[in-house]
């Protein structure tokens, strides 16, 4: 091995951060296999590569034993003492057996090892870069569609949006830029596997962080998100400063901030509600834009019963139960909704304050299979 090769290894360490000692050890391990393969040898050998000059030695190894049973792996104590008088039973005797033409094989093997390690190092660098973007929003360019998977070019790696993570309202035209949520990054034998999502609730949260300075600065906090991708989402926000309106911050001047996100999501409706640590207030807010008259809660069963005006019952429930379903997901409470007239009807006194706990609801998120 020539000194130029050693210089190249040292340069790799400086430029790519690949530990040269790791490279030397990998080359030595590969050369053992190359020696046995090319010289039809079954004997135990150790290969030493001189770190300064690149000189290589193949050293045959035999264990010192009292009685030899395997001549390829063992040497008698008597023969060992003829080589060096202080050898004892159990010691390892090494004898150089470097073939004359081993240099060419060694050079080829070393080159292959270095190339392989460079590729591994590059894959590791790319993996580390993208694994830190997990649970974040990333922008890429749509490349193509393969077996219903959308392939997105992120620059250093191609990511995948599988069918389950695609929005029906997205067109995924080749060459178009797209924002997506990084769901998973994992190592493979080739380049890292990066899975993206356009349906994940985390996409909503991250888009608001990008668009709303108060969220990015930590003044406003996104406490909860519920989403039915491509149709409607609800987001509950809280302000750490009393003088800052969390809902107004997210809506933006003339609705500019939320409209930017709605446009990114192809018209998906977004309800922004104020978070509250009071479950009754939170549940009432979550059913926005409905006016809620009364909320009763059963904390033990995580259950809430809500009374709304008759003319707002359909609004509270939403199309196919969507509004109530999203409210239940947002608050993590099971929600029953009653109209004002039905609440009066089922109360013994004709007062909605006296509606019985087992009053029959007109909508129940408990019965909804998607809740």
Secondary structure, 3 states (H helix, E strand, C coil): CCHHHHHHHHHHHHHHCCCHHHHHHHHHHHHHHHHHHHCCCCCCEEEEECCCCCCEEEEEEEEEECCCCCCCCEEEHHHHHHHCCCCCCCCEEEEECCCCCHHHHHHHHHHHHHHHHHHHHHHHHHHHHHHCCCCCEEEEEEEEEECCEEEEECCCCEEEECHHHCCCCCCCCCCCEEEEEEEEEECCCCCCEEEEECCCHHHHHHHHHHHCHHHHCCCEEEEEEEEECCCEEEEEEEECCCCCCHHHHHHCHHHHHHHHHHHHCCCCEEEEEECCCCHHHHHHHHCCCCCEEEEEEECCCCEEEEEECHHHHHHHHCHHHHHHHHHHHHHCCEEEEEEHHHHHHHECCCCHHHECCCCCCCEECCCCCCC
